[in-house]
């Protein structure tokens, strides 16, 4: 057998990380890595393998590519949080936090084609040489490079034209207020939230996002801050993205969109907060250079 049990055990954490970024699911990543091991264990070649980890990464990536292509054939869209079993969602969240994975990037990776996702993950996230990526994709090195380049373009935010510069500067000022409010909300800092909220601010939320009997509309800085503090666990799973062209925060446990948080500001304070469930037809884009995600 070209790969030993010990060599597989050593490589397994790395393989799981690669498969998770490709498939967006810790459960599916485990299945892909197990499939890769079965293929390695049943391989007939008796030749020794110089780099077992690299060889196993290639096999795992091929398994992931097959799964991504199968999803596309089944016309499966990105899974929203509500469609993911609670145990799987918890496992995905654990991976994001333990490995410090970008939540925003995991949402955005679903925009890529299977070859683009594989090429981007292998090269940009795990520094895999393009000759090995070409082997995984069954293509040439220039073609593999093109897939990675197209992935970067699809993940990058749209650049505003010169005529939008003034509006962009105003938006940045507003975004600082929004970011400060969200930072306070993550820790349940009601005093800071009240400072940032306008006295007559309003929080609107769809009933599906609230506990049974919860108020869909809350008015006043004190009441909004007190309520927001109760949902800080959800807010800790939020990341900044652009949703359908509008800067928002997206609650995405495990990297799966659950709800959007739209925040309006005026006069240096938050005036309105709007929460709604994430939808399958939402378009998520990077709000800033991908390197900052």
Secondary structure, 3 states (H helix, E strand, C coil): CCCCHHHHHHHHHHHHHHHHHHHCCHHHHHHHHHHHHHHHHCCCCCCCCCCHHHHHHHHHHHHHHHHHHHHHHCCCCCCCHHHCCHHHHHHHHHHHHHCCCCHHHHHHHHHCCHHHHHHHHHHHHCCCCHHHHHHHHCCCHHHHHHHHHHHHHHHCCCCCCHHHHHHHHHHHHHHHHHHHHHHHHHHCCHHHHHHHEEEEEEEEECHHHCCCCCCCEEECHHHHHHHHHHCHHHHCCEEEEEECCEEEEEECHHHCCCEEEEEEEECCEEEEEEEEECCCCCCEECCCCHHHC
